[in-house]
Amino acid sequence: MPIELRFDTNGVDWKDAATIFERAPLGTRAPDKLERCFNNSDLVCFAWDDDVLVGIARALSDGEYQSVIYDLSILPEYQSKRLGSRMLEAILERLTTPNVILWSVLGKESFYARMGFKPMLTAMAKFEDPEASASKGYIKLG
Ligand SMILES: CC(C)(COP(=O)(O)OP(=O)(O)OC[C@H]1O[C@@H](n2cnc3c(N)ncnc32)[C@H](O)[C@@H]1OP(=O)(O)O)[C@@H](O)C(=O)NCCC(=O)NCCS
């Protein structure tokens, strides 16, 4: 059975979603917080292999000008099978704004470049732990 993309949270077990996030790996998320941030997002995308959740992503949008995509993550055993491309294409099709941005994990920039994303030259961030973000290579401390 082909992997199905769904755009609602029906049937999602947030512990499974947190496991995908962790195993992808993107980091650690508490299932209850993950549930709230997906429910508070304007667009969600879940990839299902029959009844097994294998990929997650979400986006925020103002509906007119700007959208931002977050948390695209796929179980390792489902990566490199074009599922990420399918999910990203499906999200881009559904976002109605002319501008879409995202923050790539280091080393994944070329995956997004293939889909038409360009590096942002003036992106600025105010993070919870600037030193930790700097040590991972995401920001420059002034
Ligand atoms: C990044 C991720 C979403 C990509 O999805 P995927 O299903 O593995 O990628 P796809 O199979 O759709 O890859 C499409 C193309 O991009 C390329 N690609 C995939 N990951 C890449 C990477 N890290 N760097 C460069 N190119 C990459 C593939 O080689 C493929 O090329 P091809 O079409 O010539 O075969 C997925 O691997 C993942 O969940 N990674 C861990 C979590 C993560 O880093 N998420 C990104 C958050 S910003």
Ligand as a Chemical Component Dictionary entry (heavy atoms), coordinates in Angstrom:
data_LIG
# 
_chem_comp.id                   LIG 
_chem_comp.type                 NON-POLYMER 
_chem_comp.pdbx_formal_charge   0 
_chem_comp.three_letter_code    LIG 
# 
loop_
_chem_comp_atom.comp_id 
_chem_comp_atom.atom_id 
_chem_comp_atom.alt_atom_id 
_chem_comp_atom.type_symbol 
_chem_comp_atom.charge 
_chem_comp_atom.model_Cartn_x 
_chem_comp_atom.model_Cartn_y 
_chem_comp_atom.model_Cartn_z 
_chem_comp_atom.pdbx_ordinal 
LIG C1  C1  C 0 15.550 15.729 5.277  1  
LIG C2  C2  C 0 14.408 14.773 4.985  2  
LIG C3  C3  C 0 13.068 15.426 5.329  3  
LIG C4  C4  C 0 14.460 14.490 3.460  4  
LIG O1  O1  O 0 13.425 13.584 3.132  5  
LIG P1  P1  P 0 13.758 12.246 2.344  6  
LIG O2  O2  O 0 12.500 11.542 2.087  7  
LIG O3  O3  O 0 14.821 11.508 3.090  8  
LIG O4  O4  O 0 14.417 12.824 1.026  9  
LIG P2  P2  P 0 14.009 12.464 -0.480 10 
LIG O5  O5  O 0 14.122 10.991 -0.691 11 
LIG O6  O6  O 0 12.725 13.104 -0.820 12 
LIG O7  O7  O 0 15.214 13.178 -1.221 13 
LIG C5  C5  C 0 15.010 13.915 -2.388 14 
LIG C6  C6  C 0 16.341 14.248 -2.956 15 
LIG O8  O8  O 0 17.061 15.049 -2.023 16 
LIG C7  C7  C 0 18.301 14.443 -1.742 17 
LIG N1  N1  N 0 18.544 14.569 -0.310 18 
LIG C8  C8  C 0 17.879 13.993 0.697  19 
LIG N2  N2  N 0 18.442 14.313 1.890  20 
LIG C9  C9  C 0 19.489 15.099 1.578  21 
LIG C10 C10 C 0 20.491 15.727 2.342  22 
LIG N3  N3  N 0 20.562 15.594 3.656  23 
LIG N4  N4  N 0 21.412 16.465 1.698  24 
LIG C11 C11 C 0 21.396 16.562 0.351  25 
LIG N5  N5  N 0 20.485 15.988 -0.432 26 
LIG C12 C12 C 0 19.555 15.258 0.181  27 
LIG C13 C13 C 0 18.169 12.985 -2.096 28 
LIG O9  O9  O 0 19.428 12.462 -2.493 29 
LIG C14 C14 C 0 17.178 12.995 -3.220 30 
LIG O10 O10 O 0 17.851 13.156 -4.425 31 
LIG P3  P3  P 0 17.356 12.337 -5.739 32 
LIG O11 O11 O 0 15.968 12.859 -6.034 33 
LIG O12 O12 O 0 18.376 12.680 -6.762 34 
LIG O13 O13 O 0 17.358 10.909 -5.329 35 
LIG C15 C15 C 0 14.534 13.429 5.733  36 
LIG O14 O14 O 0 15.710 12.761 5.320  37 
LIG C16 C16 C 0 14.566 13.582 7.261  38 
LIG O15 O15 O 0 13.558 13.481 7.925  39 
LIG N6  N6  N 0 15.764 13.810 7.798  40 
LIG C17 C17 C 0 15.942 13.927 9.262  41 
LIG C18 C18 C 0 15.225 15.132 9.847  42 
LIG C19 C19 C 0 15.633 16.424 9.182  43 
LIG O16 O16 O 0 16.814 16.762 9.074  44 
LIG N7  N7  N 0 14.638 17.181 8.717  45 
LIG C20 C20 C 0 14.869 18.461 8.090  46 
LIG C21 C21 C 0 14.507 19.537 9.059  47 
LIG S1  S1  S 0 14.943 21.118 8.409  48 
# 
loop_
_chem_comp_bond.comp_id 
_chem_comp_bond.atom_id_1 
_chem_comp_bond.atom_id_2 
_chem_comp_bond.value_order 
_chem_comp_bond.pdbx_ordinal 
LIG C1  C2  SING 1  
LIG C2  C3  SING 2  
LIG C2  C4  SING 3  
LIG C2  C15 SING 4  
LIG C4  O1  SING 5  
LIG O1  P1  SING 6  
LIG P1  O2  DOUB 7  
LIG P1  O3  SING 8  
LIG P1  O4  SING 9  
LIG O4  P2  SING 10 
LIG P2  O5  DOUB 11 
LIG P2  O6  SING 12 
LIG P2  O7  SING 13 
LIG O7  C5  SING 14 
LIG C5  C6  SING 15 
LIG C6  O8  SING 16 
LIG C6  C14 SING 17 
LIG O8  C7  SING 18 
LIG C7  N1  SING 19 
LIG C7  C13 SING 20 
LIG N1  C8  SING 21 
LIG N1  C12 SING 22 
LIG C8  N2  DOUB 23 
LIG N2  C9  SING 24 
LIG C9  C10 SING 25 
LIG C9  C12 DOUB 26 
LIG C10 N3  SING 27 
LIG C10 N4  DOUB 28 
LIG N4  C11 SING 29 
LIG C11 N5  DOUB 30 
LIG N5  C12 SING 31 
LIG C13 O9  SING 32 
LIG C13 C14 SING 33 
LIG C14 O10 SING 34 
LIG O10 P3  SING 35 
LIG P3  O11 DOUB 36 
LIG P3  O12 SING 37 
LIG P3  O13 SING 38 
LIG C15 O14 SING 39 
LIG C15 C16 SING 40 
LIG C16 O15 DOUB 41 
LIG C16 N6  SING 42 
LIG N6  C17 SING 43 
LIG C17 C18 SING 44 
LIG C18 C19 SING 45 
LIG C19 O16 DOUB 46 
LIG C19 N7  SING 47 
LIG N7  C20 SING 48 
LIG C20 C21 SING 49 
LIG C21 S1  SING 50 
# 
